Amino acid sequence: MSLNSASITASRQPTPLPHELTIRSVDTGVEVVLQIPDAPSGGSSTSGSSTSSKKLKALGGIWLTDLRVCAVYIHMPWVCYRELTSRDHPFHHHTLAIIARFYDILYDITMHLWTCVVNPTQLIFVSAQPAQGSQSFDSLSVPLTAIIATQFEQPRFSGNYLVIDIKAATGGGLVDGTRAEIRFKDKGLFEFASVLEKTRERAIYMKRQSADEEEGLPAYNTPGPSGASTPYAPGDVPDENPPGYEESL
């Protein structure tokens, strides 16, 4: 999670990263209100005391992106395959062996790619204009695994909005207890909220699966210092020469 640190283009859009996929985006008409407590929440408080907070507000666009590893399927044309595997072809047996080895390698590569961990999905907001004053902000980037909870609100006398509780990261510019309210000015919010929640659940699942796989790995013991050496203990040396041995003069 980071505040005012997303890399953006001159047209006020996030700079795309290599192989980045945009799942959903709304370029304009998105209002985000951040409520940032002055002190981290969860601490002890006395009865009747209240924790003050500051409110930041900005209007711009929002992007939901996913960074993923893609497996590429290599296809051999059927005409080439039929010609090379023909029994009349002089390299028939060698060709079959090469193709079998090729598919073994391709299978191994595919399995390794599927077991790669998907990088955390990002929720990015960029204001339409550069932030001016202390009551606004320029950009907001939140990994979906840092979203503690989401809640879709449907007030009776105002428009729907989405509330997300954010887990702060060290040096990110926010504190624990930060809450964001997202509103769409020109379109419905329900579809975006549904996709966001489903993608968030998948990101959390992948993170937990990766942690479980790491716990199952055997422990690695580091070797001792390279300069350390064990003293040599010679074994029992026989006092007599072996049979048939004659000392040369």
N, C-alpha and C positions, 0 to 999 in steps of 0.2 A: 504494500500500500504506500502510495506517495502522493503528496500534494504539490502542485505546481512544478512537476518534474518530467511530464510526458514530452517527448520530442515531437514537435508539430511542424507542419509545412507552412509555407507562406499563405496558403488558402485556409488556414486554421483547421487542419485535419491531422490526425496522428500519422507520423511517419511510419510507413509499413516496414515491418521487419522481414527478413528473408523467409520465404515459405509461410507467411502469415495468412490465415484465412479469417475473413470477417463473417461471423455467424449472423449478426443483426446489426443494423446501424440506422440512426435517425440523425440526419445532418443538421437540422434546424428545429427550433421550437421546443427545446428540452430545457426545463428549469430544474436546477439542483440546489437544494438548500442543505447546508452542512451545519449541524449543531455540535460544537466541540466544547466539552466540559473544560473548565479551567483547571480542574484536578482530576486525576484518574478515578474512575468509578470503582465501586467495590470496596472502598475503604470504610472504616468504622465512622459512624456519624451519630451525633446526639439527636434526641428527639426534638423536632421542630426546626432543625437546621436544614439549609438548602444549599445546593451546589450551583454556583453561577456558571453560565456558559456563554460563549460567543456564537453568533450566527453569521455564516457566510452564504451569499446568494449569487448565482450566475446563470446566464441563459446562453445556450449553445447547442452542441450536438453530443451524441453518445454512441459508443461503439462497443460491441461485444465480439472479441476476437479469440481465436484458438490457435495455438502453435502446436502442430502435430507432425509426426514422422509418417511419410507415405511410402508404401511398398509398391514398386513398379514391376508389373508383370511383363516379362520378355516373351514375345510370341514368335515362333518359328513358322514361316510360311508353309502351308500344307504341300505345295508343289515341290519345294526343296526337300521337305521331310520325306515325301513319297519317293523321290528320285534317289536320295542317299540311302534309304533303307531297303531299296529293291534288292532282291537276292542276286540279280544279274550285275549289280554294281560291284566293281573290284574291291571297294573298301567297305563292303557290307558289314562285316563283323566289327571292324574298327569304328564305323559310324555309330552302330548301336551302342558300343561301349562308351563313346564320347557323349551321346545323347543321354544315356543313363546317368553318367557322372554329372552332366550339366544339370539335370533335374534334381539330383541329390544336393548339389551346391545351391541351386535355386530354392529348394525346400528349406535348407539350413538358413539361408539369408532371410527368407520370409518369416521363419519362426523367430529369429532374432529381432527382426523389425517389429513384429507383433508384440514382443515382450518388452519393447522399449517403453519408458514411462512418458506419458503425455505431459508436456510442460503446463504449468498452471495457466488457466484461462484468465484473460484480463478483461476488466470492465473499465473503459476509458471515457472520460468526459472532457471536452474542450470547450471553453467559453467562446462565444461569437466574437468578442472583442477582448483585447488584453485587459487584465485586471486593473482597475483603478480604485485606489483607496483601500482601506483596511477591512471593508465589509464585503469584498468580492474575492474571487480566486480565478486563476488562469486555467488550470487543468487538474484532473484527478484520475489516478490510476489505481485500481483495486484488484488484486488477484481474487478469484472466486473462493479460494480456500480461506481467505481472510474475511469473508462475509459470514458473520455468526448466525444471522437469521434474516429472513425477509417477511414482509407482511404487506398484503395488498389491501389498501384502505378504500372504502366506498362511502364517503360522507353523503348525507342526505341533501345538503344544500350547496355543495361545491363539487369540483371535479375529482375523479379518482387519482390516487397517487400511490407510489410504492415506497415503502420504508425499508431501509437496509441498515443493520447494525454492523459496524466495522471493527475488526480487531486491529489495533494499531501495531505498526512495525517500528523498530528502533530507527530513528533518523528520518522517518517518513513525513513528519510535520503534523501528525495527529496524535491523539491520546486515546486510551481505552475508554469506551463509552461514547465514541463518536457515532452519530446517526445521520444518515442522508435521506432526504425526501426527494423523490424524482417525479416530475409531472411532465406530461406531454401537452403542448398547447394546441396542436393541430390534428392529432390522431389519437386513436385508442391506445391504451397502455397495457391492456390485459395480455395480449399476445406476447409482447416483449417481456413482460414479467414472467409468463409461463416458460418461455425459452430460457430466460436467465436462471430460473430455479432448477430446471432440468439439467442445464449445463453445469451449474454449481454442484448439484448432487453427483454428477459424473466425475467432476474434478476431485471432490472429496473422496469418492470411492477409489479412484486411481491413486491418490496420495496414500490412502490406508493400505491398499494392496502393495504398493512399493515398500512401505514400512514393514509389512509382514514378510515380504521376500528378503529384505535386508536382515531381519531378525533370524531368519532360518539359515543364514550363511555361517560356516564354521569360523570360530575365532582365529585370528591371525596373531601369532607370537612373533614379535620382532627379534631378529638375531642380536647377539651381543656385540660389543664394539669390535670393529674390524681389527684393531691392534691387539685384542686379547687373544691369548693362546694358552692351551693346556700343556702342562709340563709333560715331557716324554718319559714314560716309565718303561725301560727295557725289560723284556721278558727274561726268562731263564736261559742263559747261554750255556750250552754243553761244554764241559771241560775237555772232552776227547773228540778227535776227528771222527767223522762218520765212517762206517765200514767201507773198505775199498779205496779210501783216500790215502794217497801217498804224497808226502810233502816233497816238493821238488827242491833240489839243492842248487 
